[in-house]
Amino acid sequence: MKLFVRIIFVYCSILFIQISQSTSYAQLVKTEDYSFINNKENRIEYYGKSEDLLNPFYAQIRQMILFGKSQIKILHIGDSQIESNTSTERFRQHLQNIMPGLISARGMVSLNTENDFYRINGYKINLSENWKINNITSKEDYSDQGLWATTISSKEKESNIDVLIDYKSNIKSELKTFRIYHSPINNDSASIIIDDLNFYYKSTYFPNEGYTRFELKEYSDEIKIRVINNSNRSIDVYGLYFETSDDGFIYNSSAIYNLSSIDILNAEKYFSQYSTLDFDLIILSLGKDEAYNTYYNSESFKKNISEIILRLRAKNNKLPIILTTPIDSYYQKKTINPRIKQADDDIIDIAKSQNCAIWDINKIMGGKGSSKKWKEKNLMSSDLLHLTIKGELLQGDLFYNAFWKSLENYVDNRK
């Protein structure tokens, strides 16, 4: 079997080189031909030294395609523009289709189950009723917030989290080794265990990193987690992270409705949890929700995003980052929101000063007022603020095409 997979890798490697030497983009996905979409502008744009930072990332992907031995981890942080996971899931699916034998899984899995619009792709999460859900945009103080943007908390003696593989999804994943990020526990008063497993598992608590790591002897398609709490305080669970040793992409998404840059900076656990994971690329999709508010302030926004970027690069100052612009939208369905254009300009300023690349979806979708044209094609909802599922799928397709073209350009320049 391994020999067969290796033969496939070699064949596809030759095919990839041939594709990169031609003018056609065989790996691009087909999108419906809308006259208002600027497909010629659909590319990753480089500012400052961002191309130099991204080139090693492209080289890593090329090596993975050629030899099939690498794992590339991406983190996408955003607001309501990607909250539903529809566009990010679409992008992840395209990554999975690049090469036979490569996976494209999600590492981070949020426990946000209160919003039907939120889809946890690949997994089904069932929570017992005694959990209280709070997110990073709330102002309540009963729980800290972290990288997953949602926290569940409970003071009850027993609380349950059931995780099931959703086989209707095409995520290639099986539960074997995973982390549960949670508030500090003392084994005398609180513990996290797995129920109903007929095979051995090992759990290791890492108090300095803030998670417990579970290692199962065999793969399972369902995990029943039980939190025992004999203390007089609540236990917070921030999220799950599923590990894999398979080669391919691990595409992580952390997004919530109405997320602002200051929410991230004020989240106590956000960057400490981030530091326990390694990523090869960060994508930031912020500004859409902030620019909806009439009190949007350019200088504060630029200062906050720049600070976020500095913290994301604390472990690796050469970490490549792609910023995406907010989509065109209306304010209260009446007038084109003028602050969107300001946010776009601010993001370009940030890219220049912080050496980030940009994917300008606003320009690609048609620019100012284009949301009405998207609405006519059922790509934008009637509120002229959010994309429909069809629109989000298109957003994922367009981003993948820009991503793939940037990779091909890198290969072309290395001839």
C-alpha positions in Angstrom: 0.0 0.0 0.0 2.8 2.4 0.9 4.5 1.6 -2.4 1.3 2.4 -4.3 1.0 5.7 -2.5 4.6 6.5 -3.3 4.1 5.8 -7.0 1.1 8.1 -6.9 3.2 10.8 -5.2 5.9 10.5 -7.9 3.3 10.6 -10.7 1.6 13.7 -9.2 5.0 15.4 -8.6 5.8 15.1 -12.3 2.3 16.4 -13.1 2.8 19.3 -10.7 6.0 20.3 -12.4 4.5 20.1 -15.8 1.5 22.2 -14.7 3.8 24.8 -13.2 5.7 25.1 -16.6 2.5 25.8 -18.5 0.3 28.8 -18.7 -2.8 26.9 -17.6 -3.8 26.5 -14.0 -5.0 22.9 -14.0 -5.5 22.9 -10.2 -7.7 26.0 -10.1 -11.3 25.3 -9.2 -14.1 26.4 -11.6 -16.3 29.2 -10.4 -19.5 30.5 -12.0 -18.7 33.3 -14.4 -20.2 36.4 -12.7 -19.4 39.6 -14.7 -19.0 41.7 -11.6 -16.2 39.6 -10.1 -12.7 40.7 -10.9 -11.0 37.4 -11.4 -7.9 39.1 -12.8 -7.5 40.8 -9.4 -7.9 37.5 -7.6 -4.3 37.1 -6.2 -2.3 37.3 -3.1 -0.7 40.8 -3.0 2.7 41.3 -1.3 3.6 44.3 0.9 6.9 45.0 2.5 8.9 41.8 3.0 5.8 39.6 2.9 6.9 37.7 -0.2 10.2 36.8 1.4 8.3 35.5 4.4 5.8 33.5 2.3 8.4 31.9 0.0 9.6 29.3 2.6 6.0 28.4 3.2 5.5 27.8 -0.6 8.7 25.8 -0.6 7.3 23.6 2.2 4.1 22.9 0.2 6.2 22.1 -2.9 8.3 19.6 -0.9 5.2 18.0 0.5 3.8 17.6 -3.0 7.0 16.2 -4.3 7.9 13.8 -1.5 4.7 13.5 0.6 6.5 14.0 3.9 5.4 17.1 5.7 2.6 18.5 7.8 1.6 22.1 7.2 -0.5 23.9 9.9 -2.6 27.0 9.1 -4.6 29.1 11.5 -7.4 31.3 10.2 -8.7 34.0 12.7 -11.7 36.0 11.9 -15.1 37.5 12.6 -18.6 36.9 11.1 -17.1 36.8 7.6 -15.8 33.3 8.3 -17.7 32.4 11.5 -19.9 29.7 10.0 -16.9 27.7 8.8 -18.5 27.4 5.3 -15.8 29.3 3.4 -12.9 27.9 5.5 -14.3 24.4 5.1 -14.5 24.9 1.3 -10.9 26.0 1.3 -9.8 23.0 3.4 -11.6 20.6 1.0 -9.7 22.0 -1.9 -6.4 21.6 0.0 -7.3 18.0 0.6 -7.8 17.4 -3.1 -4.4 18.7 -4.1 -2.8 15.3 -3.7 -4.0 11.7 -3.3 -2.7 10.4 0.0 -2.5 13.7 1.8 -5.0 14.6 4.5 -6.5 18.0 5.2 -7.9 17.9 8.7 -9.0 20.4 11.4 -7.0 20.4 14.5 -8.9 23.0 16.6 -12.5 22.2 17.3 -14.7 24.7 19.1 -17.4 23.7 21.6 -19.7 26.5 20.5 -23.0 24.6 19.9 -25.5 27.4 20.8 -25.7 28.9 17.4 -27.4 26.8 14.6 -25.5 28.9 12.1 -22.2 27.6 13.4 -21.3 24.4 11.8 -18.6 22.2 13.4 -17.4 20.5 10.2 -16.4 16.9 10.6 -17.5 16.5 14.1 -20.7 16.4 16.1 -20.5 17.9 19.6 -23.1 17.1 22.3 -23.0 19.0 25.6 -24.9 18.1 28.8 -27.4 20.9 29.7 -25.4 22.1 32.7 -22.7 23.8 30.6 -22.9 27.5 30.2 -21.5 28.9 27.0 -19.7 32.3 26.8 -17.7 33.8 24.0 -14.9 36.2 23.6 -17.2 39.1 22.7 -19.2 38.8 25.9 -18.3 41.0 28.8 -19.1 38.5 31.6 -16.3 37.8 33.9 -17.2 34.3 35.0 -14.7 32.7 32.6 -11.5 33.6 30.8 -11.4 33.5 27.1 -8.9 31.9 24.8 -7.9 31.0 21.2 -11.1 29.1 20.5 -13.1 32.3 21.1 -15.8 30.3 23.1 -15.6 28.8 26.6 -18.0 26.4 28.3 -18.2 26.5 32.1 -19.8 24.4 34.7 -20.0 24.2 38.5 -21.9 20.9 38.6 -20.3 17.8 40.0 -20.6 16.0 36.6 -20.7 17.5 33.1 -20.4 15.7 29.8 -18.9 16.4 26.4 -19.6 13.8 23.6 -17.5 14.0 20.4 -18.5 12.0 17.4 -17.0 11.8 13.9 -19.4 13.1 11.3 -19.0 10.6 8.4 -21.1 12.8 6.2 -18.2 15.2 6.2 -15.1 14.5 4.0 -12.7 15.4 6.8 -10.2 12.6 7.1 -10.0 12.2 10.8 -10.2 9.6 13.5 -10.0 10.2 17.2 -6.8 8.8 18.8 -4.7 11.6 20.3 -6.2 14.9 21.3 -5.9 17.7 23.8 -8.6 19.3 26.0 -7.7 22.9 26.9 -9.2 23.8 30.3 -8.8 25.9 33.5 -6.4 24.6 36.2 -7.6 21.4 38.0 -6.5 19.6 41.1 -6.9 15.9 41.0 -8.2 15.9 44.5 -11.1 18.1 43.6 -11.5 17.9 39.9 -10.6 15.6 37.0 -11.3 14.9 33.3 -11.9 11.3 32.3 -13.1 9.3 29.3 -16.1 7.0 29.7 -17.1 3.8 27.9 -13.8 2.9 26.3 -13.0 -0.7 26.2 -9.3 -0.1 25.4 -6.4 1.5 27.3 -5.8 5.2 27.2 -3.3 7.5 28.8 -3.9 11.0 30.0 -1.3 13.6 30.9 -2.0 16.9 32.4 0.2 19.8 31.4 -0.6 22.6 33.9 1.8 25.1 32.5 0.3 24.7 29.0 -3.3 24.5 30.2 -4.4 21.2 28.7 -4.7 17.5 29.2 -3.5 15.2 26.4 -5.2 11.9 25.8 -3.6 9.0 24.0 -5.9 6.2 22.9 -4.5 2.7 22.1 -6.9 2.4 19.1 -8.8 4.8 16.9 -12.4 5.6 18.0 -15.2 7.4 16.2 -16.8 8.5 19.5 -15.4 9.9 22.7 -17.4 10.5 25.9 -15.6 13.0 28.1 -16.8 13.4 31.7 -15.7 16.4 33.9 -15.8 15.6 37.6 -15.9 18.7 39.8 -15.9 18.5 43.6 -14.7 22.0 44.1 -16.8 25.1 44.8 -15.7 26.9 41.6 -16.5 26.4 37.9 -14.4 24.5 35.5 -13.8 26.1 32.1 -13.2 24.2 28.9 -11.9 26.2 26.1 -11.7 23.8 23.2 -10.3 20.6 21.7 -7.3 20.0 19.5 -7.0 16.8 17.5 -3.5 15.7 16.7 -2.4 13.5 13.8 0.9 12.2 12.5 -0.4 12.0 8.9 1.2 14.1 6.1 -0.9 17.0 4.8 -2.6 20.2 5.9 -4.0 20.9 9.4 -6.4 23.8 8.8 -7.6 25.5 12.0 -10.3 28.2 12.3 -11.0 30.5 15.2 -13.9 32.9 14.5 -16.9 34.4 16.2 -19.6 36.9 15.3 -18.9 40.5 16.0 -15.2 39.8 16.9 -13.1 42.9 17.3 -9.4 43.3 17.5 -9.6 44.6 21.1 -11.5 41.5 22.1 -8.5 39.4 21.1 -6.1 41.6 23.0 -8.2 41.5 26.1 -8.7 37.7 26.1 -6.6 36.5 29.0 -5.7 33.1 27.6 -5.6 33.8 23.9 -1.9 34.1 23.3 -0.8 31.7 26.0 -2.9 29.0 24.3 -1.7 30.1 20.9 1.9 29.6 22.2 1.3 25.9 22.8 0.7 25.3 19.1 2.9 25.8 16.1 1.6 27.2 12.8 3.2 27.7 9.4 0.8 30.4 8.2 -1.7 32.8 9.8 -4.7 34.3 8.0 -6.4 37.2 9.6 -9.9 38.2 8.5 -10.9 41.0 10.8 -12.5 44.5 10.3 -15.9 43.6 8.8 -17.7 43.7 12.2 -15.6 46.5 13.6 -16.3 48.7 10.6 -20.0 48.2 10.9 -20.0 50.3 14.1 -20.2 54.1 13.7 -17.5 54.6 16.3 -14.9 52.8 14.2 -11.5 54.5 14.7 -8.7 53.9 12.1 -5.8 54.6 14.4 -7.1 52.3 17.1 -7.8 49.6 14.6 -4.4 49.8 13.0 -2.7 49.9 16.4 -4.6 46.8 17.7 -4.1 44.7 14.6 -0.4 45.6 14.6 -0.2 44.5 18.2 -2.0 41.2 17.4 0.5 40.5 14.6 3.5 41.2 16.9 2.1 38.7 19.5 1.4 36.1 16.8 5.1 36.5 15.7 6.5 36.4 19.2 7.8 32.8 18.8 8.8 33.3 15.1 9.4 36.7 13.7 9.4 35.3 10.2 5.9 33.8 10.4 4.0 34.6 7.2 0.6 36.3 7.6 -2.1 37.0 5.1 -4.6 39.7 5.8 -8.0 39.7 4.1 -10.2 42.7 3.6 -13.8 43.0 4.7 -16.5 42.3 2.1 -18.5 45.2 0.7 -21.7 45.7 2.7 -24.5 48.1 3.6 -25.3 49.8 6.9 -28.8 48.9 8.2 -29.6 47.9 4.6 -29.9 51.5 3.6 -26.6 52.9 2.5 -23.2 51.6 1.5 -21.1 51.4 4.6 -18.3 54.0 4.0 -16.2 52.6 6.9 -15.6 49.4 4.9 -13.4 51.3 2.4 -11.6 52.9 5.3 -11.0 49.5 6.9 -9.6 48.2 3.6 -7.2 51.2 3.4 -6.2 50.6 7.0 -5.5 46.9 6.4 -3.2 47.9 3.5 -1.4 50.3 5.8 -0.9 47.5 8.3 0.3 45.1 5.6 3.0 47.7 4.6 4.2 48.3 8.1 4.0 44.7 9.4 5.2 42.9 6.2 2.0 41.0 5.6 0.4 39.9 2.3 -3.2 40.7 1.4 -6.1 39.0 -0.2 -8.4 41.8 -1.2 -11.8 40.1 -1.4 -13.5 43.5 -1.5 -11.8 44.5 -4.7 -12.3 41.0 -6.1 -16.0 40.9 -5.4 -16.5 44.1 -7.3 -15.7 46.9 -4.8 -18.1 49.6 -3.6 -21.7 48.7 -3.9 -21.0 45.2 -5.3 -22.9 43.5 -2.5 -26.2 44.4 -4.2 -25.0 42.5 -7.3 -24.1 39.6 -5.1 -27.6 39.7 -3.6 -29.2 39.5 -7.0 -27.4 36.2 -7.6 -28.2 34.9 -4.1 -24.7 35.3 -2.9 -25.5 38.0 -0.3 -28.3 37.8 2.2 -31.2 40.3 2.3 -29.5 42.2 5.1 -26.7 43.2 2.6 -24.3 42.4 5.4 -23.6 38.7 5.3 -22.9 36.3 2.6 -25.3 33.4 1.9 -24.0 29.8 2.0 -23.6 30.0 -1.7 -21.6 33.2 -1.4 -19.4 31.8 1.3 -18.7 28.7 -0.8 -17.7 31.1 -3.6 -15.5 33.0 -1.2 -13.7 29.8 -0.3 -13.3 28.9 -4.0 -11.8 32.4 -4.8 -9.4 32.3 -1.9 -8.2 28.8 -2.9 -7.6 30.0 -6.5 -5.6 33.0 -5.3 -3.6 30.7 -3.0 -2.9 28.2 -5.7 -1.8 30.8 -8.2 0.6 32.3 -5.7 2.1 28.8 -5.2 2.4 28.3 -9.0 4.1 31.7 -9.4 6.6 30.7 -6.7 7.4 27.5 -8.7 7.6 29.4 -12.0 10.1 31.9 -10.5 12.3 29.0 -9.4 12.9 27.6 -12.9 
